[in-house]
Amino acid sequence: MMQQEAGKEGEALAAQFLENKGYQVRDRNYRYQRAEIDLIVQKDQLLVFVEVKYRTSTTFGYPEDFVDAPQASRIIEAADHYLCQINWIGNIRFDIVAVMMQQAAPVIRHFEDAFY
């Protein structure tokens, strides 16, 4: 499977996972300048910007360890732009959803308030 296809599969699994937890997907792959936000979800008056990290092994570390400070900054900048666009009044949060493909089934972990 190509990396881009795997990433799309990871995002689809993460979106389903979050929907099952009561979140509503508002946007996918929101782009602003050099940044992309994988998922933007909402639960009540909380808007959550989600970075999805997909891996097939932990050889080089856990998926959630692959969000570095420059990437977090770009996501925050894109989120600011999105918030202005939709005129959002309410709380926000930045989460990471880590999707690890295992033999039996994917293991999905949700890290709330992962960075800001």
Chimera marker file (.cmm) of the C-alpha trace (Angstrom):
<marker_set name="trace">
<marker id="1" x="0.000" y="0.000" z="0.000" r="1" g="1" b="0" radius="0.5"/>
<marker id="2" x="1.363" y="3.399" z="-0.900" r="1" g="1" b="0" radius="0.5"/>
<marker id="3" x="2.019" y="5.875" z="1.910" r="1" g="1" b="0" radius="0.5"/>
<marker id="4" x="-0.670" y="8.329" z="0.751" r="1" g="1" b="0" radius="0.5"/>
<marker id="5" x="-3.298" y="5.567" z="0.557" r="1" g="1" b="0" radius="0.5"/>
<marker id="6" x="-2.264" y="4.338" z="4.000" r="1" g="1" b="0" radius="0.5"/>
<marker id="7" x="-2.591" y="7.877" z="5.354" r="1" g="1" b="0" radius="0.5"/>
<marker id="8" x="-6.102" y="8.177" z="3.903" r="1" g="1" b="0" radius="0.5"/>
<marker id="9" x="-7.022" y="4.833" z="5.474" r="1" g="1" b="0" radius="0.5"/>
<marker id="10" x="-5.627" y="6.042" z="8.808" r="1" g="1" b="0" radius="0.5"/>
<marker id="11" x="-7.672" y="9.238" z="8.572" r="1" g="1" b="0" radius="0.5"/>
<marker id="12" x="-10.832" y="7.293" z="7.736" r="1" g="1" b="0" radius="0.5"/>
<marker id="13" x="-10.271" y="4.989" z="10.737" r="1" g="1" b="0" radius="0.5"/>
<marker id="14" x="-9.598" y="8.000" z="12.994" r="1" g="1" b="0" radius="0.5"/>
<marker id="15" x="-12.747" y="9.795" z="11.762" r="1" g="1" b="0" radius="0.5"/>
<marker id="16" x="-14.869" y="6.688" z="12.423" r="1" g="1" b="0" radius="0.5"/>
<marker id="17" x="-13.266" y="6.293" z="15.855" r="1" g="1" b="0" radius="0.5"/>
<marker id="18" x="-14.053" y="9.917" z="16.780" r="1" g="1" b="0" radius="0.5"/>
<marker id="19" x="-17.616" y="9.684" z="15.417" r="1" g="1" b="0" radius="0.5"/>
<marker id="20" x="-18.125" y="6.644" z="17.644" r="1" g="1" b="0" radius="0.5"/>
<marker id="21" x="-17.017" y="8.827" z="20.585" r="1" g="1" b="0" radius="0.5"/>
<marker id="22" x="-19.684" y="11.414" z="19.734" r="1" g="1" b="0" radius="0.5"/>
<marker id="23" x="-17.676" y="13.861" z="17.625" r="1" g="1" b="0" radius="0.5"/>
<marker id="24" x="-19.044" y="15.285" z="14.373" r="1" g="1" b="0" radius="0.5"/>
<marker id="25" x="-16.572" y="15.621" z="11.493" r="1" g="1" b="0" radius="0.5"/>
<marker id="26" x="-16.719" y="19.193" z="10.166" r="1" g="1" b="0" radius="0.5"/>
<marker id="27" x="-13.805" y="19.124" z="7.760" r="1" g="1" b="0" radius="0.5"/>
<marker id="28" x="-11.079" y="16.846" z="6.399" r="1" g="1" b="0" radius="0.5"/>
<marker id="29" x="-7.672" y="17.786" z="5.016" r="1" g="1" b="0" radius="0.5"/>
<marker id="30" x="-8.105" y="21.517" z="5.598" r="1" g="1" b="0" radius="0.5"/>
<marker id="31" x="-5.215" y="23.330" z="3.935" r="1" g="1" b="0" radius="0.5"/>
<marker id="32" x="-3.792" y="26.753" z="4.670" r="1" g="1" b="0" radius="0.5"/>
<marker id="33" x="-0.454" y="27.785" z="3.151" r="1" g="1" b="0" radius="0.5"/>
<marker id="34" x="1.993" y="24.976" z="4.004" r="1" g="1" b="0" radius="0.5"/>
<marker id="35" x="-0.171" y="23.398" z="6.693" r="1" g="1" b="0" radius="0.5"/>
<marker id="36" x="-2.792" y="20.702" z="6.556" r="1" g="1" b="0" radius="0.5"/>
<marker id="37" x="-5.171" y="19.732" z="9.333" r="1" g="1" b="0" radius="0.5"/>
<marker id="38" x="-6.220" y="16.110" z="8.901" r="1" g="1" b="0" radius="0.5"/>
<marker id="39" x="-9.559" y="16.326" z="10.718" r="1" g="1" b="0" radius="0.5"/>
<marker id="40" x="-11.600" y="19.094" z="12.288" r="1" g="1" b="0" radius="0.5"/>
<marker id="41" x="-14.269" y="17.683" z="14.577" r="1" g="1" b="0" radius="0.5"/>
<marker id="42" x="-16.820" y="19.143" z="16.942" r="1" g="1" b="0" radius="0.5"/>
<marker id="43" x="-18.452" y="17.899" z="20.112" r="1" g="1" b="0" radius="0.5"/>
<marker id="44" x="-20.946" y="20.286" z="21.684" r="1" g="1" b="0" radius="0.5"/>
<marker id="45" x="-19.209" y="23.697" z="21.918" r="1" g="1" b="0" radius="0.5"/>
<marker id="46" x="-15.713" y="22.249" z="21.493" r="1" g="1" b="0" radius="0.5"/>
<marker id="47" x="-13.883" y="22.402" z="18.166" r="1" g="1" b="0" radius="0.5"/>
<marker id="48" x="-10.985" y="19.955" z="17.890" r="1" g="1" b="0" radius="0.5"/>
<marker id="49" x="-8.144" y="20.063" z="15.372" r="1" g="1" b="0" radius="0.5"/>
<marker id="50" x="-6.841" y="16.531" z="14.921" r="1" g="1" b="0" radius="0.5"/>
<marker id="51" x="-3.513" y="15.367" z="13.556" r="1" g="1" b="0" radius="0.5"/>
<marker id="52" x="-3.721" y="11.716" z="12.513" r="1" g="1" b="0" radius="0.5"/>
<marker id="53" x="-0.547" y="9.667" z="12.657" r="1" g="1" b="0" radius="0.5"/>
<marker id="54" x="-0.572" y="6.267" z="10.965" r="1" g="1" b="0" radius="0.5"/>
<marker id="55" x="2.134" y="3.633" z="11.294" r="1" g="1" b="0" radius="0.5"/>
<marker id="56" x="2.483" y="-0.055" z="10.534" r="1" g="1" b="0" radius="0.5"/>
<marker id="57" x="5.250" y="-0.632" z="13.086" r="1" g="1" b="0" radius="0.5"/>
<marker id="58" x="6.893" y="1.007" z="16.074" r="1" g="1" b="0" radius="0.5"/>
<marker id="59" x="10.407" y="0.376" z="14.730" r="1" g="1" b="0" radius="0.5"/>
<marker id="60" x="11.096" y="4.113" z="14.610" r="1" g="1" b="0" radius="0.5"/>
<marker id="61" x="8.821" y="5.061" z="17.516" r="1" g="1" b="0" radius="0.5"/>
<marker id="62" x="5.133" y="5.461" z="18.281" r="1" g="1" b="0" radius="0.5"/>
<marker id="63" x="2.919" y="7.364" z="15.819" r="1" g="1" b="0" radius="0.5"/>
<marker id="64" x="2.133" y="10.142" z="18.296" r="1" g="1" b="0" radius="0.5"/>
<marker id="65" x="5.870" y="10.905" z="18.619" r="1" g="1" b="0" radius="0.5"/>
<marker id="66" x="5.997" y="12.159" z="15.031" r="1" g="1" b="0" radius="0.5"/>
<marker id="67" x="4.384" y="15.577" z="15.601" r="1" g="1" b="0" radius="0.5"/>
<marker id="68" x="7.301" y="17.955" z="15.996" r="1" g="1" b="0" radius="0.5"/>
<marker id="69" x="7.232" y="21.597" z="17.099" r="1" g="1" b="0" radius="0.5"/>
<marker id="70" x="7.364" y="23.094" z="13.555" r="1" g="1" b="0" radius="0.5"/>
<marker id="71" x="4.463" y="20.903" z="12.430" r="1" g="1" b="0" radius="0.5"/>
<marker id="72" x="2.461" y="21.794" z="15.548" r="1" g="1" b="0" radius="0.5"/>
<marker id="73" x="3.094" y="25.495" z="14.822" r="1" g="1" b="0" radius="0.5"/>
<marker id="74" x="1.847" y="25.131" z="11.236" r="1" g="1" b="0" radius="0.5"/>
<marker id="75" x="-1.283" y="23.311" z="12.454" r="1" g="1" b="0" radius="0.5"/>
<marker id="76" x="-1.957" y="26.046" z="15.029" r="1" g="1" b="0" radius="0.5"/>
<marker id="77" x="-1.526" y="28.738" z="12.349" r="1" g="1" b="0" radius="0.5"/>
<marker id="78" x="-3.934" y="26.934" z="10.017" r="1" g="1" b="0" radius="0.5"/>
<marker id="79" x="-6.386" y="26.497" z="12.905" r="1" g="1" b="0" radius="0.5"/>
<marker id="80" x="-6.274" y="30.254" z="13.583" r="1" g="1" b="0" radius="0.5"/>
<marker id="81" x="-7.128" y="30.888" z="9.936" r="1" g="1" b="0" radius="0.5"/>
<marker id="82" x="-9.988" y="28.360" z="10.056" r="1" g="1" b="0" radius="0.5"/>
<marker id="83" x="-11.384" y="29.907" z="13.247" r="1" g="1" b="0" radius="0.5"/>
<marker id="84" x="-11.456" y="33.348" z="11.611" r="1" g="1" b="0" radius="0.5"/>
<marker id="85" x="-13.092" y="31.927" z="8.476" r="1" g="1" b="0" radius="0.5"/>
<marker id="86" x="-15.984" y="30.347" z="10.377" r="1" g="1" b="0" radius="0.5"/>
<marker id="87" x="-16.168" y="33.054" z="13.061" r="1" g="1" b="0" radius="0.5"/>
<marker id="88" x="-15.886" y="30.448" z="15.850" r="1" g="1" b="0" radius="0.5"/>
<marker id="89" x="-16.819" y="31.437" z="19.366" r="1" g="1" b="0" radius="0.5"/>
<marker id="90" x="-16.103" y="28.565" z="21.703" r="1" g="1" b="0" radius="0.5"/>
<marker id="91" x="-13.390" y="26.327" z="23.061" r="1" g="1" b="0" radius="0.5"/>
<marker id="92" x="-10.784" y="24.636" z="20.905" r="1" g="1" b="0" radius="0.5"/>
<marker id="93" x="-8.322" y="21.819" z="21.420" r="1" g="1" b="0" radius="0.5"/>
<marker id="94" x="-5.517" y="20.135" z="19.501" r="1" g="1" b="0" radius="0.5"/>
<marker id="95" x="-5.510" y="16.326" z="19.563" r="1" g="1" b="0" radius="0.5"/>
<marker id="96" x="-3.498" y="13.517" z="18.033" r="1" g="1" b="0" radius="0.5"/>
<marker id="97" x="-5.086" y="10.257" z="16.972" r="1" g="1" b="0" radius="0.5"/>
<marker id="98" x="-2.491" y="7.512" z="16.557" r="1" g="1" b="0" radius="0.5"/>
<marker id="99" x="-3.448" y="4.595" z="14.320" r="1" g="1" b="0" radius="0.5"/>
<marker id="100" x="-1.219" y="1.518" z="14.560" r="1" g="1" b="0" radius="0.5"/>
<marker id="101" x="-1.970" y="-1.198" z="12.034" r="1" g="1" b="0" radius="0.5"/>
<marker id="102" x="-1.696" y="-4.564" z="13.760" r="1" g="1" b="0" radius="0.5"/>
<marker id="103" x="-2.322" y="-8.001" z="12.262" r="1" g="1" b="0" radius="0.5"/>
<marker id="104" x="-5.711" y="-8.528" z="13.905" r="1" g="1" b="0" radius="0.5"/>
<marker id="105" x="-7.113" y="-5.004" z="13.882" r="1" g="1" b="0" radius="0.5"/>
<marker id="106" x="-5.903" y="-1.417" z="14.052" r="1" g="1" b="0" radius="0.5"/>
<marker id="107" x="-5.054" y="-0.043" z="17.481" r="1" g="1" b="0" radius="0.5"/>
<marker id="108" x="-6.295" y="3.535" z="17.806" r="1" g="1" b="0" radius="0.5"/>
<marker id="109" x="-5.250" y="5.853" z="20.617" r="1" g="1" b="0" radius="0.5"/>
<marker id="110" x="-6.623" y="9.346" z="21.177" r="1" g="1" b="0" radius="0.5"/>
<marker id="111" x="-4.389" y="11.966" z="22.835" r="1" g="1" b="0" radius="0.5"/>
<marker id="112" x="-6.465" y="14.956" z="23.913" r="1" g="1" b="0" radius="0.5"/>
<marker id="113" x="-4.800" y="18.344" z="24.331" r="1" g="1" b="0" radius="0.5"/>
<marker id="114" x="-1.666" y="16.976" z="22.682" r="1" g="1" b="0" radius="0.5"/>
<marker id="115" x="-0.074" y="20.347" z="21.915" r="1" g="1" b="0" radius="0.5"/>
<marker id="116" x="-0.576" y="24.095" z="21.761" r="1" g="1" b="0" radius="0.5"/>
<link id1="1" id2="2" r="1" g="1" b="0" radius="0.2"/>
<link id1="2" id2="3" r="1" g="1" b="0" radius="0.2"/>
<link id1="3" id2="4" r="1" g="1" b="0" radius="0.2"/>
<link id1="4" id2="5" r="1" g="1" b="0" radius="0.2"/>
<link id1="5" id2="6" r="1" g="1" b="0" radius="0.2"/>
<link id1="6" id2="7" r="1" g="1" b="0" radius="0.2"/>
<link id1="7" id2="8" r="1" g="1" b="0" radius="0.2"/>
<link id1="8" id2="9" r="1" g="1" b="0" radius="0.2"/>
<link id1="9" id2="10" r="1" g="1" b="0" radius="0.2"/>
<link id1="10" id2="11" r="1" g="1" b="0" radius="0.2"/>
<link id1="11" id2="12" r="1" g="1" b="0" radius="0.2"/>
<link id1="12" id2="13" r="1" g="1" b="0" radius="0.2"/>
<link id1="13" id2="14" r="1" g="1" b="0" radius="0.2"/>
<link id1="14" id2="15" r="1" g="1" b="0" radius="0.2"/>
<link id1="15" id2="16" r="1" g="1" b="0" radius="0.2"/>
<link id1="16" id2="17" r="1" g="1" b="0" radius="0.2"/>
<link id1="17" id2="18" r="1" g="1" b="0" radius="0.2"/>
<link id1="18" id2="19" r="1" g="1" b="0" radius="0.2"/>
<link id1="19" id2="20" r="1" g="1" b="0" radius="0.2"/>
<link id1="20" id2="21" r="1" g="1" b="0" radius="0.2"/>
<link id1="21" id2="22" r="1" g="1" b="0" radius="0.2"/>
<link id1="22" id2="23" r="1" g="1" b="0" radius="0.2"/>
<link id1="23" id2="24" r="1" g="1" b="0" radius="0.2"/>
<link id1="24" id2="25" r="1" g="1" b="0" radius="0.2"/>
<link id1="25" id2="26" r="1" g="1" b="0" radius="0.2"/>
<link id1="26" id2="27" r="1" g="1" b="0" radius="0.2"/>
<link id1="27" id2="28" r="1" g="1" b="0" radius="0.2"/>
<link id1="28" id2="29" r="1" g="1" b="0" radius="0.2"/>
<link id1="29" id2="30" r="1" g="1" b="0" radius="0.2"/>
<link id1="30" id2="31" r="1" g="1" b="0" radius="0.2"/>
<link id1="31" id2="32" r="1" g="1" b="0" radius="0.2"/>
<link id1="32" id2="33" r="1" g="1" b="0" radius="0.2"/>
<link id1="33" id2="34" r="1" g="1" b="0" radius="0.2"/>
<link id1="34" id2="35" r="1" g="1" b="0" radius="0.2"/>
<link id1="35" id2="36" r="1" g="1" b="0" radius="0.2"/>
<link id1="36" id2="37" r="1" g="1" b="0" radius="0.2"/>
<link id1="37" id2="38" r="1" g="1" b="0" radius="0.2"/>
<link id1="38" id2="39" r="1" g="1" b="0" radius="0.2"/>
<link id1="39" id2="40" r="1" g="1" b="0" radius="0.2"/>
<link id1="40" id2="41" r="1" g="1" b="0" radius="0.2"/>
<link id1="41" id2="42" r="1" g="1" b="0" radius="0.2"/>
<link id1="42" id2="43" r="1" g="1" b="0" radius="0.2"/>
<link id1="43" id2="44" r="1" g="1" b="0" radius="0.2"/>
<link id1="44" id2="45" r="1" g="1" b="0" radius="0.2"/>
<link id1="45" id2="46" r="1" g="1" b="0" radius="0.2"/>
<link id1="46" id2="47" r="1" g="1" b="0" radius="0.2"/>
<link id1="47" id2="48" r="1" g="1" b="0" radius="0.2"/>
<link id1="48" id2="49" r="1" g="1" b="0" radius="0.2"/>
<link id1="49" id2="50" r="1" g="1" b="0" radius="0.2"/>
<link id1="50" id2="51" r="1" g="1" b="0" radius="0.2"/>
<link id1="51" id2="52" r="1" g="1" b="0" radius="0.2"/>
<link id1="52" id2="53" r="1" g="1" b="0" radius="0.2"/>
<link id1="53" id2="54" r="1" g="1" b="0" radius="0.2"/>
<link id1="54" id2="55" r="1" g="1" b="0" radius="0.2"/>
<link id1="55" id2="56" r="1" g="1" b="0" radius="0.2"/>
<link id1="56" id2="57" r="1" g="1" b="0" radius="0.2"/>
<link id1="57" id2="58" r="1" g="1" b="0" radius="0.2"/>
<link id1="58" id2="59" r="1" g="1" b="0" radius="0.2"/>
<link id1="59" id2="60" r="1" g="1" b="0" radius="0.2"/>
<link id1="60" id2="61" r="1" g="1" b="0" radius="0.2"/>
<link id1="61" id2="62" r="1" g="1" b="0" radius="0.2"/>
<link id1="62" id2="63" r="1" g="1" b="0" radius="0.2"/>
<link id1="63" id2="64" r="1" g="1" b="0" radius="0.2"/>
<link id1="64" id2="65" r="1" g="1" b="0" radius="0.2"/>
<link id1="65" id2="66" r="1" g="1" b="0" radius="0.2"/>
<link id1="66" id2="67" r="1" g="1" b="0" radius="0.2"/>
<link id1="67" id2="68" r="1" g="1" b="0" radius="0.2"/>
<link id1="68" id2="69" r="1" g="1" b="0" radius="0.2"/>
<link id1="69" id2="70" r="1" g="1" b="0" radius="0.2"/>
<link id1="70" id2="71" r="1" g="1" b="0" radius="0.2"/>
<link id1="71" id2="72" r="1" g="1" b="0" radius="0.2"/>
<link id1="72" id2="73" r="1" g="1" b="0" radius="0.2"/>
<link id1="73" id2="74" r="1" g="1" b="0" radius="0.2"/>
<link id1="74" id2="75" r="1" g="1" b="0" radius="0.2"/>
<link id1="75" id2="76" r="1" g="1" b="0" radius="0.2"/>
<link id1="76" id2="77" r="1" g="1" b="0" radius="0.2"/>
<link id1="77" id2="78" r="1" g="1" b="0" radius="0.2"/>
<link id1="78" id2="79" r="1" g="1" b="0" radius="0.2"/>
<link id1="79" id2="80" r="1" g="1" b="0" radius="0.2"/>
<link id1="80" id2="81" r="1" g="1" b="0" radius="0.2"/>
<link id1="81" id2="82" r="1" g="1" b="0" radius="0.2"/>
<link id1="82" id2="83" r="1" g="1" b="0" radius="0.2"/>
<link id1="83" id2="84" r="1" g="1" b="0" radius="0.2"/>
<link id1="84" id2="85" r="1" g="1" b="0" radius="0.2"/>
<link id1="85" id2="86" r="1" g="1" b="0" radius="0.2"/>
<link id1="86" id2="87" r="1" g="1" b="0" radius="0.2"/>
<link id1="87" id2="88" r="1" g="1" b="0" radius="0.2"/>
<link id1="88" id2="89" r="1" g="1" b="0" radius="0.2"/>
<link id1="89" id2="90" r="1" g="1" b="0" radius="0.2"/>
<link id1="90" id2="91" r="1" g="1" b="0" radius="0.2"/>
<link id1="91" id2="92" r="1" g="1" b="0" radius="0.2"/>
<link id1="92" id2="93" r="1" g="1" b="0" radius="0.2"/>
<link id1="93" id2="94" r="1" g="1" b="0" radius="0.2"/>
<link id1="94" id2="95" r="1" g="1" b="0" radius="0.2"/>
<link id1="95" id2="96" r="1" g="1" b="0" radius="0.2"/>
<link id1="96" id2="97" r="1" g="1" b="0" radius="0.2"/>
<link id1="97" id2="98" r="1" g="1" b="0" radius="0.2"/>
<link id1="98" id2="99" r="1" g="1" b="0" radius="0.2"/>
<link id1="99" id2="100" r="1" g="1" b="0" radius="0.2"/>
<link id1="100" id2="101" r="1" g="1" b="0" radius="0.2"/>
<link id1="101" id2="102" r="1" g="1" b="0" radius="0.2"/>
<link id1="102" id2="103" r="1" g="1" b="0" radius="0.2"/>
<link id1="103" id2="104" r="1" g="1" b="0" radius="0.2"/>
<link id1="104" id2="105" r="1" g="1" b="0" radius="0.2"/>
<link id1="105" id2="106" r="1" g="1" b="0" radius="0.2"/>
<link id1="106" id2="107" r="1" g="1" b="0" radius="0.2"/>
<link id1="107" id2="108" r="1" g="1" b="0" radius="0.2"/>
<link id1="108" id2="109" r="1" g="1" b="0" radius="0.2"/>
<link id1="109" id2="110" r="1" g="1" b="0" radius="0.2"/>
<link id1="110" id2="111" r="1" g="1" b="0" radius="0.2"/>
<link id1="111" id2="112" r="1" g="1" b="0" radius="0.2"/>
<link id1="112" id2="113" r="1" g="1" b="0" radius="0.2"/>
<link id1="113" id2="114" r="1" g="1" b="0" radius="0.2"/>
<link id1="114" id2="115" r="1" g="1" b="0" radius="0.2"/>
<link id1="115" id2="116" r="1" g="1" b="0" radius="0.2"/>
</marker_set>
